[in-house]
Amino acid sequence: MQRSQPLLKFEFAERAAARYRDDVELWRADHDAAMNDPWPLQELVEIANRAFEKFEALDAEVRRSSRAGGISDEDYERLDLKIEALFQGWLATSRLLKQDVERFLSEDDSVEGVAAFLAHVREVEAMLALDDEFFDHEEIAKLRDAAIAASRRGEVEPMLDDGRPQ
């Protein structure tokens, strides 16, 4: 049986995740010497950013392929779980790297790609957060109540211009 394109790409993504984890572990093993030179940290940040971009592109391709009928629902569910696991692994490794990035940047801010790396970490944290952890229901209720009150006071524009009386 021939593997689908997303399945083949997933195998490459798994290997990229393993290499990224191994590289960060090696960096951390020789931490004292490594912290004196920004080059290895720069490389790890680039590897992290490339891995994130690959995983994100793979996720999008799997979703497109599923919508187009290119993969079965069963394969989609399996791949979706595997992609989530890729992001979980990436995040665990990136949290370790993030500690070193933040420590290094307090002394030297010459590492390129750090802003993107930190944004990717925040994005994956949000992506993997459970809804109850991500959404502050009390805050949402306060915002809802404030919006309703503002609407009743006539302080907001209608969302739709559909001719309904105001």
C-alpha positions as CSV (number, residue, x, y, z in Angstrom):
1,M,0.0,0.0,0.0
2,Q,1.4,3.4,-1.0
3,R,1.6,6.0,1.8
4,S,-0.2,9.3,1.2
5,Q,1.8,12.5,0.8
6,P,0.9,13.7,4.3
7,L,2.0,10.4,5.8
8,L,5.4,10.6,4.1
9,K,5.8,14.2,5.2
10,F,4.9,13.2,8.7
11,E,7.7,10.7,8.8
12,F,10.1,13.6,7.9
13,A,8.5,15.8,10.6
14,E,9.0,13.1,13.2
15,R,12.7,12.9,12.4
16,A,13.0,16.7,12.5
17,A,11.4,16.8,15.9
18,A,13.8,14.1,17.2
19,R,16.9,16.0,15.8
20,Y,15.7,19.2,17.4
21,R,15.2,17.5,20.8
22,D,18.7,15.8,20.5
23,D,20.4,19.1,19.5
24,V,18.8,20.9,22.5
25,E,19.8,18.1,24.9
26,L,23.4,18.3,23.6
27,W,23.4,22.1,24.0
28,R,22.1,21.7,27.6
29,A,24.7,19.0,28.4
30,D,27.6,21.4,27.6
31,H,25.7,24.4,28.8
32,D,28.5,26.4,30.4
33,A,30.7,26.4,27.4
34,A,27.8,26.9,25.0
35,M,26.5,30.0,26.9
36,N,29.8,31.8,26.0
37,D,29.1,31.7,22.3
38,P,25.8,32.8,20.6
39,W,26.4,30.7,17.5
40,P,25.0,27.4,18.8
41,L,22.0,29.2,20.4
42,Q,21.4,31.0,17.1
43,E,21.4,27.6,15.3
44,L,19.0,26.1,17.8
45,V,16.6,29.0,17.4
46,E,16.7,28.6,13.6
47,I,16.1,24.8,14.0
48,A,13.2,25.4,16.3
49,N,11.6,28.0,14.0
50,R,12.1,25.7,10.9
51,A,10.6,22.7,12.8
52,F,7.6,24.8,13.9
53,E,7.0,26.0,10.3
54,K,7.2,22.5,9.0
55,F,4.8,21.2,11.6
56,E,2.4,24.1,10.9
57,A,2.5,23.5,7.1
58,L,2.0,19.7,7.6
59,D,-1.0,20.4,9.9
60,A,-2.5,22.7,7.2
61,E,-1.8,20.2,4.4
62,V,-3.5,17.4,6.4
63,R,-6.5,19.5,7.0
64,R,-6.7,20.5,3.3
65,S,-6.2,16.9,2.2
66,S,-9.0,15.8,4.6
67,R,-11.4,18.4,3.3
68,A,-10.6,17.4,-0.3
69,G,-11.2,13.7,0.4
70,G,-7.5,12.9,-0.1
71,I,-7.3,11.0,3.2
72,S,-9.8,9.0,5.1
73,D,-11.5,10.2,8.3
74,E,-9.6,7.5,10.1
75,D,-6.3,8.6,8.8
76,Y,-7.1,12.2,9.5
77,E,-7.9,11.5,13.1
78,R,-4.7,9.5,13.5
79,L,-2.6,12.2,11.8
80,D,-4.2,14.9,13.9
81,L,-3.2,13.1,17.1
82,K,0.3,12.6,15.7
83,I,0.6,16.3,14.8
84,E,-0.6,17.3,18.2
85,A,2.1,15.0,19.7
86,L,4.7,16.7,17.4
87,F,3.7,20.1,18.7
88,Q,3.7,18.8,22.3
89,G,7.3,17.5,21.9
90,W,8.4,20.7,20.2
91,L,6.9,22.7,23.0
92,A,8.6,20.6,25.7
93,T,12.0,21.0,24.0
94,S,11.3,24.7,23.2
95,R,10.5,25.5,26.9
96,L,14.0,24.2,27.8
97,L,15.6,26.3,25.0
98,K,13.5,29.3,26.0
99,Q,15.0,29.4,29.4
100,D,18.5,29.6,27.9
101,V,17.4,32.1,25.3
102,E,16.0,34.4,27.9
103,R,19.1,34.1,30.1
104,F,21.4,34.7,27.1
105,L,19.3,37.7,25.9
106,S,19.7,39.4,29.3
107,E,23.4,39.6,28.5
108,D,23.4,39.8,24.7
109,D,20.5,40.4,22.3
110,S,22.3,39.5,19.1
111,V,20.4,36.2,18.4
112,E,18.3,36.5,15.3
113,G,14.9,34.8,15.1
114,V,14.2,35.0,18.8
115,A,11.0,37.1,18.5
116,A,9.6,34.5,16.1
117,F,10.7,31.7,18.3
118,L,9.0,33.2,21.4
119,A,5.9,33.9,19.3
120,H,5.8,30.3,18.2
121,V,6.1,29.1,21.8
122,R,3.1,31.2,22.8
123,E,1.2,30.0,19.7
124,V,1.8,26.4,20.5
125,E,1.0,26.9,24.2
126,A,-2.3,28.4,23.2
127,M,-3.0,25.8,20.6
128,L,-2.5,22.9,23.1
129,A,-4.2,24.6,26.0
130,L,-7.6,23.2,27.1
131,D,-10.4,25.6,26.6
132,D,-11.0,25.9,30.3
133,E,-7.3,26.8,30.8
134,F,-7.2,29.2,27.9
135,F,-10.5,31.1,28.3
136,D,-11.2,33.1,31.5
137,H,-14.9,32.6,31.7
138,E,-15.4,35.4,34.3
139,E,-13.5,37.8,32.1
140,I,-15.6,36.8,29.0
141,A,-18.8,37.3,31.0
142,K,-17.6,40.8,32.1
143,L,-16.8,41.7,28.5
144,R,-20.2,40.3,27.3
145,D,-22.0,42.4,30.0
146,A,-20.0,45.5,29.1
147,A,-20.9,45.0,25.3
148,I,-24.6,44.5,26.1
149,A,-24.6,47.7,28.2
150,A,-22.8,49.7,25.6
151,S,-25.2,48.5,22.9
152,R,-28.2,49.4,25.1
153,R,-26.7,52.9,25.5
154,G,-26.4,53.2,21.8
155,E,-22.6,53.4,21.9
156,V,-21.9,50.7,19.3
157,E,-22.5,50.5,15.6
158,P,-24.7,47.6,14.3
159,M,-22.7,44.6,13.1
160,L,-24.9,44.1,10.0
161,D,-26.5,46.7,7.7
162,D,-29.4,44.5,6.9
163,G,-32.2,47.1,7.1
164,R,-33.6,45.9,10.4
165,P,-35.1,48.6,12.6
166,Q,-32.8,49.7,15.4
